[in-house]
Amino acid sequence: MTGTSPHTAGQLAAISGVVGRIKTFGPVGPPYLVGNALRRLEDGDPLMHVTLVQTGEVTEYRLSRILDDPDAA
């Protein structure tokens, strides 16, 4: 596939580093599984697909926040 990515090289590296990982919303929040990037927001932050592990609920979450969240224990 050819063309340009809507994400920067640094964002692509960060995205590939978190996809498939289980993290928590903050230090005591519920665990979630990080999925693929959906789109880039107006401020440049990629919006990611996440699935809550305990309920199966699917939602969207900013990459910048995912990077700040800890890995699940």
N, CA, C and O atoms as a printed pandas DataFrame, in Angstrom:
     atom_number atom_name residue_name chain_id  residue_number  x_coord  y_coord  z_coord
0              1         N          MET        A               1    0.848   -1.171    0.000
1              2        CA          MET        A               1    0.000    0.000    0.000
2              3         C          MET        A               1    0.896    1.238    0.000
3              4         O          MET        A               1    1.870    1.296    0.751
4              5         N          THR        A               2    0.584    2.202   -0.813
5              6        CA          THR        A               2    1.374    3.425   -0.873
6              7         C          THR        A               2    0.546    4.585   -0.369
7              8         O          THR        A               2   -0.664    4.465   -0.175
8              9         N          GLY        A               3    1.210    5.713   -0.159
9             10        CA          GLY        A               3    0.517    6.890    0.340
10            11         C          GLY        A               3    1.155    7.346    1.637
11            12         O          GLY        A               3    2.091    6.730    2.147
12            13         N          THR        A               4    0.628    8.434    2.149
13            14        CA          THR        A               4    1.179    8.954    3.387
14            15         C          THR        A               4    0.253    8.632    4.543
15            16         O          THR        A               4   -0.967    8.571    4.385
16            17         N          SER        A               5    0.837    8.431    5.686
17            18        CA          SER        A               5    0.078    8.147    6.896
18            19         C          SER        A               5   -0.377    9.460    7.510
19            20         O          SER        A               5    0.342   10.457    7.434
20            21         N          PRO        A               6   -1.565    9.478    8.120
21            22        CA          PRO        A               6   -1.991   10.694    8.808
22            23         C          PRO        A               6   -1.262   10.889   10.135
23            24         O          PRO        A               6   -1.428   11.921   10.785
24            25         N          HIS        A               7   -0.460    9.913   10.542
25            26        CA          HIS        A               7    0.244    9.968   11.817
26            27         C          HIS        A               7    1.729   10.229   11.594
27            28         O          HIS        A               7    2.285    9.847   10.565
28            29         N          THR        A               8    2.366   10.880   12.560
29            30        CA          THR        A               8    3.804   11.121   12.491
30            31         C          THR        A               8    4.554    9.825   12.784
31            32         O          THR        A               8    3.970    8.858   13.272
32            33         N          ALA        A               9    5.842    9.814   12.485
33            34        CA          ALA        A               9    6.657    8.625   12.753
34            35         C          ALA        A               9    6.651    8.292   14.243
35            36         O          ALA        A               9    6.583    7.121   14.617
36            37         N          GLY        A              10    6.723    9.310   15.087
37            38        CA          GLY        A              10    6.689    9.082   16.530
38            39         C          GLY        A              10    5.365    8.502   16.991
39            40         O          GLY        A              10    5.329    7.631   17.861
40            41         N          GLN        A              11    4.270    8.988   16.403
41            42        CA          GLN        A              11    2.955    8.453   16.754
42            43         C          GLN        A              11    2.826    7.005   16.304
43            44         O          GLN        A              11    2.276    6.174   17.026
44            45         N          LEU        A              12    3.334    6.701   15.111
45            46        CA          LEU        A              12    3.258    5.322   14.624
46            47         C          LEU        A              12    4.019    4.375   15.539
47            48         O          LEU        A              12    3.557    3.267   15.812
48            49         N          ALA        A              13    5.179    4.806   16.011
49            50        CA          ALA        A              13    5.951    3.976   16.940
50            51         C          ALA        A              13    5.198    3.793   18.252
51            52         O          ALA        A              13    5.175    2.695   18.808
52            53         N          ALA        A              14    4.583    4.863   18.750
53            54        CA          ALA        A              14    3.820    4.776   19.996
54            55         C          ALA        A              14    2.605    3.876   19.823
55            56         O          ALA        A              14    2.291    3.075   20.703
56            57         N          ILE        A              15    1.921    4.007   18.687
57            58        CA          ILE        A              15    0.746    3.177   18.415
58            59         C          ILE        A              15    1.142    1.708   18.380
59            60         O          ILE        A              15    0.503    0.874   19.022
60            61         N          SER        A              16    2.196    1.389   17.633
61            62        CA          SER        A              16    2.598   -0.019   17.525
62            63         C          SER        A              16    3.073   -0.564   18.867
63            64         O          SER        A              16    3.001   -1.770   19.106
64            65         N          GLY        A              17    3.558    0.310   19.742
65            66        CA          GLY        A              17    4.018   -0.117   21.054
66            67         C          GLY        A              17    2.913   -0.412   22.047
67            68         O          GLY        A              17    3.147   -1.096   23.043
68            69         N          VAL        A              18    1.703    0.092   21.797
69            70        CA          VAL        A              18    0.611   -0.124   22.762
70            71         C          VAL        A              18   -0.487   -1.054   22.264
71            72         O          VAL        A              18   -1.225   -1.614   23.074
72            73         N          VAL        A              19   -0.615   -1.230   20.959
73            74        CA          VAL        A              19   -1.682   -2.091   20.433
74            75         C          VAL        A              19   -1.514   -3.505   20.985
75            76         O          VAL        A              19   -0.436   -4.094   20.906
76            77         N          GLY        A              20   -2.597   -4.034   21.543
77            78        CA          GLY        A              20   -2.587   -5.377   22.103
78            79         C          GLY        A              20   -2.226   -5.437   23.580
79            80         O          GLY        A              20   -2.304   -6.501   24.194
80            81         N          ARG        A              21   -1.833   -4.312   24.151
81            82        CA          ARG        A              21   -1.481   -4.284   25.579
82            83         C          ARG        A              21   -2.722   -4.053   26.427
83            84         O          ARG        A              21   -3.693   -3.446   25.976
84            85         N          ILE        A              22   -2.678   -4.539   27.650
85            86        CA          ILE        A              22   -3.756   -4.294   28.600
86            87         C          ILE        A              22   -3.255   -3.262   29.594
87            88         O          ILE        A              22   -2.228   -3.455   30.245
88            89         N          LYS        A              23   -3.992   -2.161   29.703
89            90        CA          LYS        A              23   -3.628   -1.049   30.574
90            91         C          LYS        A              23   -4.813   -0.767   31.496
91            92         O          LYS        A              23   -5.876   -1.368   31.342
92            93         N          THR        A              24   -4.633    0.138   32.447
93            94        CA          THR        A              24   -5.742    0.539   33.311
94            95         C          THR        A              24   -5.949    2.040   33.212
95            96         O          THR        A              24   -5.008    2.793   32.963
96            97         N          PHE        A              25   -7.198    2.469   33.410
97            98        CA          PHE        A              25   -7.510    3.896   33.445
98            99         C          PHE        A              25   -6.977    4.452   34.763
99           100         O          PHE        A              25   -7.641    4.354   35.795
100          101         N          GLY        A              26   -5.799    5.024   34.728
101          102        CA          GLY        A              26   -5.176    5.517   35.945
102          103         C          GLY        A              26   -4.673    4.361   36.803
103          104         O          GLY        A              26   -4.732    3.204   36.387
104          105         N          PRO        A              27   -4.181    4.673   38.000
105          106        CA          PRO        A              27   -3.581    3.634   38.835
106          107         C          PRO        A              27   -4.561    2.617   39.406
107          108         O          PRO        A              27   -4.152    1.506   39.745
108          109         N          VAL        A              28   -5.841    2.960   39.524
109          110        CA          VAL        A              28   -6.803    2.027   40.135
110          111         C          VAL        A              28   -8.031    1.765   39.265
111          112         O          VAL        A              28   -8.986    1.140   39.726
112          113         N          GLY        A              29   -8.023    2.228   38.026
113          114        CA          GLY        A              29   -9.179    2.070   37.153
114          115         C          GLY        A              29   -9.281    0.681   36.555
115          116         O          GLY        A              29   -8.391   -0.150   36.739
116          117         N          PRO        A              30  -10.375    0.430   35.833
117          118        CA          PRO        A              30  -10.575   -0.882   35.215
118          119         C          PRO        A              30   -9.591   -1.116   34.064
119          120         O          PRO        A              30   -9.138   -0.165   33.427
120          121         N          PRO        A              31   -9.268   -2.378   33.803
121          122        CA          PRO        A              31   -8.354   -2.695   32.707
122          123         C          PRO        A              31   -9.038   -2.585   31.346
123          124         O          PRO        A              31  -10.238   -2.822   31.210
124          125         N          TYR        A              32   -8.243   -2.220   30.352
125          126        CA          TYR        A              32   -8.743   -2.156   28.978
126          127         C          TYR        A              32   -7.676   -2.671   28.022
127          128         O          TYR        A              32   -6.478   -2.573   28.284
128          129         N          LEU        A              33   -8.145   -3.221   26.908
129          130        CA          LEU        A              33   -7.280   -3.731   25.849
130          131         C          LEU        A              33   -7.181   -2.673   24.765
131          132         O          LEU        A              33   -8.201   -2.190   24.273
132          133         N          VAL        A              34   -5.971   -2.310   24.390
133          134        CA          VAL        A              34   -5.753   -1.284   23.371
134          135         C          VAL        A              34   -5.858   -1.907   21.984
135          136         O          VAL        A              34   -5.185   -2.890   21.676
136          137         N          GLY        A              35   -6.716   -1.318   21.156
137          138        CA          GLY        A              35   -6.880   -1.761   19.779
138          139         C          GLY        A              35   -6.200   -0.805   18.813
139          140         O          GLY        A              35   -5.273   -0.087   19.187
140          141         N          ASN        A              36   -6.657   -0.799   17.596
141          142        CA          ASN        A              36   -6.042   -0.012   16.528
142          143         C          ASN        A              36   -6.404    1.465   16.597
143          144         O          ASN        A              36   -7.371    1.859   17.249
144          145         N          ALA        A              37   -5.603    2.269   15.908
145          146        CA          ALA        A              37   -5.898    3.692   15.764
146          147         C          ALA        A              37   -7.104    3.849   14.848
147          148         O          ALA        A              37   -7.209    3.178   13.821
148          149         N          LEU        A              38   -8.013    4.742   15.228
149          150        CA          LEU        A              38   -9.209    4.986   14.432
150          151         C          LEU        A              38   -9.037    6.189   13.512
151          152         O          LEU        A              38   -9.342    6.126   12.321
152          153         N          ARG        A              39   -8.550    7.272   14.076
153          154        CA          ARG        A              39   -8.347    8.506   13.295
154          155         C          ARG        A              39   -7.514    9.466   14.133
155          156         O          ARG        A              39   -7.285    9.244   15.321
156          157         N          ARG        A              40   -7.073   10.526   13.493
157          158        CA          ARG        A              40   -6.322   11.562   14.200
158          159         C          ARG        A              40   -7.267   12.720   14.489
159          160         O          ARG        A              40   -7.989   13.176   13.603
160          161         N          LEU        A              41   -7.261   13.189   15.722
161          162        CA          LEU        A              41   -8.103   14.307   16.121
162          163         C          LEU        A              41   -7.529   15.620   15.602
163          164         O          LEU        A              41   -6.390   15.666   15.136
164          165         N          GLU        A              42   -8.319   16.685   15.684
165          166        CA          GLU        A              42   -7.884   17.988   15.177
166          167         C          GLU        A              42   -6.590   18.470   15.813
167          168         O          GLU        A              42   -5.801   19.160   15.168
168          169         N          ASP        A              43   -6.366   18.112   17.079
169          170        CA          ASP        A              43   -5.137   18.538   17.755
170          171         C          ASP        A              43   -3.952   17.624   17.444
171          172         O          ASP        A              43   -2.857   17.826   17.970
172          173         N          GLY        A              44   -4.170   16.610   16.582
173          174        CA          GLY        A              44   -3.099   15.714   16.156
174          175         C          GLY        A              44   -2.996   14.426   16.943
175          176         O          GLY        A              44   -2.280   13.510   16.538
176          177         N          ASP        A              45   -3.704   14.338   18.072
177          178        CA          ASP        A              45   -3.645   13.143   18.916
178          179         C          ASP        A              45   -4.444   12.016   18.255
179          180         O          ASP        A              45   -5.607   12.219   17.908
180          181         N          PRO        A              46   -3.850   10.835   18.074
181          182        CA          PRO        A              46   -4.603    9.711   17.520
182          183         C          PRO        A              46   -5.675    9.225   18.497
183          184         O          PRO        A              46   -5.450    9.174   19.706
184          185         N          LEU        A              47   -6.825    8.874   17.964
185          186        CA          LEU        A              47   -7.908    8.293   18.750
186          187         C          LEU        A              47   -7.854    6.789   18.545
187          188         O          LEU        A              47   -7.857    6.303   17.413
188          189         N          MET        A              48   -7.805    6.056   19.652
189          190        CA          MET        A              48   -7.609    4.614   19.616
190          191         C          MET        A              48   -8.880    3.869   20.011
191          192         O          MET        A              48   -9.701    4.377   20.775
192          193         N          HIS        A              49   -9.026    2.676   19.487
193          194        CA          HIS        A              49  -10.105    1.759   19.842
194          195         C          HIS        A              49   -9.666    1.026   21.101
195          196         O          HIS        A              49   -8.569    0.467   21.129
196          197         N          VAL        A              50  -10.501    1.012   22.156
197          198        CA          VAL        A              50  -10.186    0.255   23.368
198          199         C          VAL        A              50  -11.400   -0.572   23.776
199          200         O          VAL        A              50  -12.542   -0.174   23.544
200          201         N          THR        A              51  -11.141   -1.725   24.386
201          202        CA          THR        A              51  -12.192   -2.615   24.870
202          203         C          THR        A              51  -11.981   -2.849   26.356
203          204         O          THR        A              51  -10.908   -3.286   26.772
204          205         N          LEU        A              52  -13.002   -2.559   27.159
205          206        CA          LEU        A              52  -12.912   -2.816   28.593
206          207         C          LEU        A              52  -12.925   -4.315   28.819
207          208         O          LEU        A              52  -13.822   -5.014   28.348
208          209         N          VAL        A              53  -11.931   -4.806   29.539
209          210        CA          VAL        A              53  -11.731   -6.243   29.719
210          211         C          VAL        A              53  -12.895   -6.883   30.469
211          212         O          VAL        A              53  -13.363   -7.952   30.078
212          213         N          GLN        A              54  -13.364   -6.255   31.530
213          214        CA          GLN        A              54  -14.373   -6.868   32.391
214          215         C          GLN        A              54  -15.763   -6.906   31.774
215          216         O          GLN        A              54  -16.537   -7.821   32.056
216          217         N          THR        A              55  -16.094   -5.925   30.933
217          218        CA          THR        A              55  -17.458   -5.837   30.397
218          219         C          THR        A              55  -17.556   -6.073   28.897
219          220         O          THR        A              55  -18.638   -6.370   28.390
220          221         N          GLY        A              56  -16.443   -5.945   28.180
221          222        CA          GLY        A              56  -16.469   -6.062   26.727
222          223         C          GLY        A              56  -16.921   -4.789   26.034
223          224         O          GLY        A              56  -17.010   -4.745   24.807
224          225         N          GLU        A              57  -17.209   -3.743   26.820
225          226        CA          GLU        A              57  -17.621   -2.466   26.243
226          227         C          GLU        A              57  -16.506   -1.918   25.362
227          228         O          GLU        A              57  -15.330   -1.971   25.725
228          229         N          VAL        A              58  -16.885   -1.393   24.207
229          230        CA          VAL        A              58  -15.931   -0.829   23.256
230          231         C          VAL        A              58  -16.083    0.687   23.267
231          232         O          VAL        A              58  -17.198    1.208   23.235
232          233         N          THR        A              59  -14.960    1.384   23.314
233          234        CA          THR        A              59  -14.998    2.838   23.309
234          235         C          THR        A              59  -13.753    3.383   22.615
235          236         O          THR        A              59  -12.942    2.618   22.092
236          237         N          GLU        A              60  -13.607    4.689   22.613
237          238        CA          GLU        A              60  -12.471    5.365   21.998
238          239         C          GLU        A              60  -11.714    6.126   23.078
239          240         O          GLU        A              60  -12.312    6.614   24.037
240          241         N          TYR        A              61  -10.391    6.227   22.919
241          242        CA          TYR        A              61   -9.555    6.858   23.943
242          243         C          TYR        A              61   -8.331    7.450   23.263
243          244         O          TYR        A              61   -7.771    6.846   22.348
244          245         N          ARG        A              62   -7.923    8.612   23.700
245          246        CA          ARG        A              62   -6.770    9.303   23.113
246          247         C          ARG        A              62   -5.464    8.552   23.386
247          248         O          ARG        A              62   -5.257    8.028   24.480
248          249         N          LEU        A              63   -4.595    8.508   22.386
249          250        CA          LEU        A              63   -3.293    7.870   22.554
250          251         C          LEU        A              63   -2.498    8.535   23.674
251          252         O          LEU        A              63   -1.840    7.841   24.449
252          253         N          SER        A              64   -2.542    9.848   23.774
253          254        CA          SER        A              64   -1.769   10.541   24.812
254          255         C          SER        A              64   -2.172   10.077   26.207
255          256         O          SER        A              64   -1.327    9.997   27.098
256          257         N          ARG        A              65   -3.433    9.775   26.405
257          258        CA          ARG        A              65   -3.889    9.289   27.715
258          259         C          ARG        A              65   -3.489    7.830   27.914
259          260         O          ARG        A              65   -3.124    7.426   29.018
260          261         N          ILE        A              66   -3.558    7.049   26.848
261          262        CA          ILE        A              66   -3.136    5.646   26.931
262          263         C          ILE        A              66   -1.675    5.572   27.351
263          264         O          ILE        A              66   -1.304    4.747   28.186
264          265         N          LEU        A              67   -0.850    6.432   26.774
265          266        CA          LEU        A              67    0.576    6.426   27.098
266          267         C          LEU        A              67    0.829    6.803   28.555
267          268         O          LEU        A              67    1.826    6.382   29.142
268          269         N          ASP        A              68   -0.070    7.596   29.140
269          270        CA          ASP        A              68    0.062    7.984   30.548
270          271         C          ASP        A              68   -0.461    6.914   31.503
271          272         O          ASP        A              68   -0.082    6.900   32.674
272          273         N          ASP        A              69   -1.325    6.018   31.021
273          274        CA          ASP        A              69   -1.915    4.982   31.875
274          275         C          ASP        A              69   -0.925    3.846   32.117
275          276         O          ASP        A              69   -0.132    3.506   31.239
276          277         N          PRO        A              70   -0.976    3.256   33.327
277          278        CA          PRO        A              70   -0.069    2.139   33.627
278          279         C          PRO        A              70   -0.526    0.836   32.972
279          280         O          PRO        A              70   -1.702    0.666   32.653
280          281         N          ASP        A              71    0.421   -0.078   32.780
281          282        CA          ASP        A              71    0.071   -1.428   32.344
282          283         C          ASP        A              71   -0.694   -2.104   33.470
283          284         O          ASP        A              71   -0.425   -1.856   34.645
284          285         N          ALA        A              72   -1.648   -2.959   33.113
285          286        CA          ALA        A              72   -2.398   -3.705   34.125
286          287         C          ALA        A              72   -1.478   -4.715   34.794
287          288         O          ALA        A              72   -0.583   -5.276   34.162
288          289         N          ALA        A              73   -1.711   -4.936   36.070
289          290        CA          ALA        A              73   -0.876   -5.895   36.822
290          291         C          ALA        A              73   -1.268   -7.319   36.495
291          292         O          ALA        A              73   -0.680   -8.259   37.029
